[in-house]
């Protein structure tokens, strides 16, 4: 008789899955793109028999809701969005320690994210920060393609750039933290003040600017560049570039909420979301972050990290609640208050 060896992940899924009869519902905040969130909910529900109640929120809004509900959590799992707010949630004890048996299958950066949080979050994807630009609008207005952060300060870009608001968007907070690490804090804020004069509008969502640029509502966005290929695949005249002088990258993360009403279903989802088949759903919905599971097939449209000048982003420091609050307050006080 042939022996069947079960991996720790399969055993974990089996053990967790046995509790499904008592946990047939799951409440998820999803901070990824809507199409990705929807296919995750549908696929998990069909494959695992657990009803998913999915709410879409940017990472800044997500952590605000989780903090507001800490005495009576209504969320079980927080999926996606930049890793800094997930680290802040872990620091504030809003999320639950859970050391997945899948961790050895993940890239080092994802494992490090888990370890830094005391295993209260885990990296599920990564993507670099850069610029999106509308090729048709740039040609029409005779604008050069920005290649460095400094290029965005040129007078010809006045009113042509969109960025998100760091108070509500993890993407924009990553921008602020990246510039602080790249330039030093005072020089970074001098830069942000000058950039403010060229910004047409600050959006609530981190994906808002690149969508606006794709549709010709602005010429340039400050965005995660993995959001570009999906817009281009829909026929929009969009290209992306990462700044030659260096940039940061997000580690999109996932956390189980402390005091979750459906903890076993939450663990089942957590393990499922770390599998290669679940992580491949991103590219299936035209989302091109680098998946954290090393066995996931990587779409050729995913940005090649080997060709990008990345800073040594300090996720532990800039994931601290006090540091995020301080930088956002300084941005509100010194930058957002200025006229444009």
N, C-alpha and C positions, 0 to 999 in steps of 0.2 A: 504494500500500500504506500503510495507516494505521500511524503510529508509536505505540508504547505507551511512555509515560514511567513509569519506576519510581521511587517515592519512596525516600529513604535507608532508611526503616524496612523497606520491602518487600525492598530489596536486602540489608539486614542479615539479615533472616529467611531469605532464600534462601541466602545464603552460609553462615550458621550451619546451616541445615537440611540442607545438602549433607553435613554431617558426621554426620548421624543414624545412618547405617549402622554407624559405629564407636561411637556413643553412644546406645544405646537404653535407657538406664536413668538415673534421676535420683533423688537422695536429698534430700528437702525437709523442713525443720522449718517447721511452720506455726503461727504464734501468733495467728491469727484464730479466729473461731468454727468449730466442727467442721463444720457444714453447708457453710460457705463453703470450707473447706479441702478437703472431699471432692469438691465439684463442680468445683473447680479441677483437682484430680488427675485426675478422670474425663475432663473435657473436654480437657485438654491431652494426656492419653494417647491419646484417640481421634483428635484432630485432628492430632497431630504424630507419632504412632507411637512415643512414648518412654514406657517403663514408669516410673511414679512410685511411689516408696516414701515415704509421707507419715507424719511423726511430729508429733503435736500437743503443743505445750508453750507455757506462758506465756512472755513475753519475758524475765523474769528467769531462769527455768530454762533457756531457750534459750541465752542468752549464757554461762551457767555450763557447759553441755555443750560449746559450741563452744570455749570457753577450755580445758576439760579435754582436748579432742581436738586441740589445735592442732598437736601433733607428728605426728599421723596422722588428718587430718580424715575423718570418715565422712559428713559433710553437704556437699551441693553448693550449695544455696540456702536462705536463711532468708527466709520470706515473712511479712509482717505483724507485728503487735505494735507497741508504742509506739516512736517513733523514737530516744529517748534511748539505749537499749541498743545500737541499731544504730550510733549515733555512737560509743559506747564501743568497740564491736567494731572500728570503723574506726581509732580512735585507737590501739588495741592491735595493729593490723596483722593482725587475724584475718580481714579481708575483702579482696577483690580490687578494684583500681581497674577500673572499666568505664564508659566514657562513652557512654551510649546515644544513637543518632541520634534517638530519640524525644523527647529532652529538650525541644525547642522546642514540642512539643505539650502539655506539662504546665503546670499552674498554677505561678505564681511560687514559692509556698511549697514545692512539690515540687522545683523546680529549685534553690532555695536550700539545701534539705536535701542534695542531691547535691553542690553546690559546697562546702558546709561540711565535708563528709566527705572531700574530695579525690576525689570520684566513686566512693567505696566503698559508698555506699548511695544510695537514691532514695526520695522520697515516693510512696506509692501511694494513700493516702487520708488524710483528716483528720476529726477528730470532737471536739466540745467536752466538757469535764468538767462534771458537774452532779449532780443528785439524781434518783433514781427513787422513786416512792411508790405504795403499794397503796391505791387509793381506797376500797375496801370496809373494809379494816382501819383506815384513818385515820378513817373515819366511825364505825365501831364503837367505837373507842377515844377518839373526839372529839379527835383530834390535828389541829393546824393544819398546813397545807402549809408546809414550810420555804422561805423565799424568799431568805435570805442565809446565808452561812457561819455567822454568829453565831447564827442561829436553831437550828442543830443542837446548841447548848450548853444549850438550855432543859431544865429538869428533867423535863418530861413525855416527853422522848425517851429517858430512861434505859432501856437494854436494848432499844431499838427500832431501832437503826441497825446496818447491816452495812457494812464496808469491807474491802478486800483488804489484804494485808500487803505493804508496799513492798519487802521483801527478795525476794519471789518474783513480784511483780506490777508491771508497767510502769504500769498504771492508778493504783495507789496511790502509786508514786513520783512520777507526774505530779501527784497531789494534794499531796504534800509540797512539791515544787518550786514548784507554783502558789502555795501559801500563803506560802512563804518570800518569793517575789517580790511578793506582794500586801501582806503585813503587815510584812516584815522578819523576819530569822531568829529572833531571840529571842522576839518576839511570836507568831510562827507556832508555835514549840514550846510556848509557854504555852498557846496555843489547842489544840494536839494533845493535850496532857496533860488538859485539861478535856474534850475530845471523847472521849478514851479511856474516861471514866466512863460515857458513853452508848452505847458500842459493845457490841453483843451478842457478836460474834465477828469475827475477822479471817480471811478466806478466802485460800487460796493463789492463786486465779485472779481476775483483774479482773472477769470476767463473773459470778462466783459470787454477789456481793451482789444484783445486779439480778434474777437468776433466783430467788433466795430471796424477794425482795420480791414478785415477780410471783406466786409460789405461796403467799403469805401467811405465810411463815416469819419475816418481819421487816417493819416498816412503811416504813422509809426506807433507801435505799442511796446510797453515794457512787460514782458510775459515769460512764462515758461515755454521754451521753444518746442517742447513735445506737443503743445496744443496746436501748432501750425499745420502739420501734415494732414490732420483730419479736416481742417477748413479747406486746404488745397484739394483734397480728394473730392470735396463737394463742388469743385469747379471755381472756387474763388481765386483771384490773382494774388496769392499770398506767398511770401518767402520769409525765412527766419535766418537770423545770424546771432552768434554769441560774441560778446565784446572781446577784442583781441587783448585788452589790458587785464582780463581776468573776470571771473564771475563765480557766483555761488550756485548751489543745487539744492533742491528740496529732497527730503526723504519723506515721501508720503507714508503715513502710518495708520495703524489700526489699534484700537483700545477697547477693552471691556469695561463698562461703567461699574464702579463700586456700588453695591446695593441694587444691582440689576434685578428686575423682576423675573427674568427668565435666564438664569446663569448657565444652565446646561445647554440650552439652545444657543446661547451666546458663544460658548466654547466650541460647539459643533460648527457654527458659522466661521469662527476664527480659524479652526483647523482647515476647513474647506477652502477658505479664502487664501490660504498659503499654498494650496496645491497648484501644480503647473496648469491644469485644465481650467481652474477658476481664474488664474492670473492671465491666461490667454484671452479672456473675455474683454480685456482692455483694448487690445488691437482689433478685436472683432467689432468694436464700436468706434473705431478710428481714434483710439487714445493710445499715444505712443511713448509712454513712460517706459523706463527700463524695469522689468519685473524683478522682484527680490528673489524668487526661487530660481536657482541656477539652471534647473532643468526645463524651465519654460522656454518655448521657442520664441526667439526674438525677431520681431518684424524688421525688415531692412530699413523701414522709415523711422525707427527709433534713433534718436541722436547718438552719434558715436562719441562716447566720452573720451576716447583716446585722442580725439582731434580738438578738444576744447580745453582752454586754459582755465582750470578750476582753482579757486583759492582753497586753502585749508580751513574750511568753514567750521567754526567752533559751535557745534550743535548743542553741547552741554551748556555753555555760557548763554547763548542767545535763545536757548529754550527755557531759561529761567523766567518765572512770572515777573519778578521785580525788574529785570533787565528789559523785557518786552514792554512793560508798562512805562518805564522811564523813557525809552526811545520813542514810543508812540506819543507820549505827552510832549516831549521835546519837539517832535515833528508837528503836532497840532499847534503848539505855541509859536514856533519859529518859522514854520513853512506854510501850513494850511491857512494861517491867519493873514497871510500876505495877499494883496490884490493881484489879479492877473490881467 
